[in-house]
């Protein structure tokens, strides 16, 4: 029996208890996790330092090191995220609707847990806690497989959480971590039919594509984020500078960071130098079209088709000067990954057109794409941001980790 089969059997054996647990019981377990994270912060950071040392030796980029790194504040934020989940409404058992049929049969549509959720993700150890906490609150068992870069951190975090849920009266196997980070274990998870009810990949484009193409179990495709900002001719240019800077430089290694800036031709001469001055503070490389290069000069690297389609996750931004809002929308339709897009404008007509015609999970007017986040949307910690359209789209919180069951009560009716 493979390690994934073994874990799947264990998760399947204990999923019934967590599915049937009361909200109070699940909240107690979340509070125990928060407490344990704080009490074990030193050990967690010690394990994280091992991962960081190996990552530096292997030449990991600064932006990716940021994704990997933990400090006291980030551990505290993970603990607070668990606590915040206790204040959110439990979707399990919610009645979605129902009816009484002409024959007297009573039908009720209720929310129930998915069962066993699998997570395959990369070098962000906070995902280990976010995913486990969300699965717990929504009544699911979870099997976690993080990347090799964060293995020491993930092992310690899983150990801490398993101890906490056991203290709260649950089987520790409602949270399991795959310590073998080989390609083979990922493939086994993708084919764990009958053991894993839903698989969620979270990471770079290559990982997500591999899971979507190879899985034989249900998958939610989470976002690569080639996110755009369009600075319209009527935009407040200082606002546009602030939003571009925040979207690109506040945390460039995450999926809701800006990757591309589109600028209306009528304000490009004024806006682009303002944008460059701000981005220069972070040494952001600009890859632009011919018009961008004409305005900004030789500092602009000529942009390729690949640049416009790429999620950089780094201090790099692609720029293009466009004729109007229609060209901006067409550019986004061609290159976007369907994650998050923004228009900066004072035109109600253009704002409404942009929000209606841009086909992405989150479409903003005059605010940063960095808000595409479960906590910022009031969902608590998120398990990922879906860029597909079936079942879930955008930040996925508790409700997105449940499904529907029909309960039918009768008095002997036959057909």
URVEN-V646387 format. One line per field, one symbol per residue. phi: phi as a letter, one per 40 degrees, with the letter a starting at -180 (. if undefined). burial: b if it has 24 or more other C-alpha atoms within 12 Angstrom, else e. A space follows every 10 residues. Layout:
phi->???
burial->???
//
This chain:
phi->.ccccccccc cccbcccccc ccdccccccc cccdcccccb ddcccccccc ccccccccgc cccccccccb adcccccccc cccccccccc ccgccciiab cdcgcbbbbb cbcchbbbbb abcbcccdcd ccccccccgb cbbbbccccb ccccccccdc cccccccchb ccccbbbccc cccccccccc bccgbbcabb caicdccccc cccbcbbdbb cbccbccbbb cccccccccc ccccccccbc accbccccba bbbcdcbcdc cdccccdccc cbfccbbbcc ccccccgccc cdcbdccccc ccfacbbcba cbcacccccc ccdcbccgca bbbbabcccc cccccccccb cbbbbfaccc ccadcccgcg cbcibcbcbc gaagdbbcdc cbbbbcbbbb bhcbb
burial->eebbbebbbb bbebbebbbb bebebbbbbb bbbbbbbbeb bebbbebbbb bbeebeeeee eebbbbbbbb beebbbbbbb bbbbbbebeb bbbeeeeeee eeeeeeeeee bbbbbbbbbb bbbbbbbbbb bbbbbbbbbb bbbbbbbbbb bbbbbbbbbb bbbbbbebeb bbbbbbbbbb beeebbbbbb bbbebbbbbb bbbbbebbee bbeebebbbb bbbbbbbbbb bbbbbebebb bbbbbbbbbb bbbbbbbbbb bbbbbebbeb bbbbbbebbe eeebbbbbbe bbbebbeeeb bbbeeebbbb bbbbbbbbbb bbebbeebbe bbbebbbbbb bbbbbeeeeb beebbeebbb bbbbbbbbbb bbbbbeeebb bbbbbbbbee ebbbbbbbbb bbbbeeeeee eeeee
//
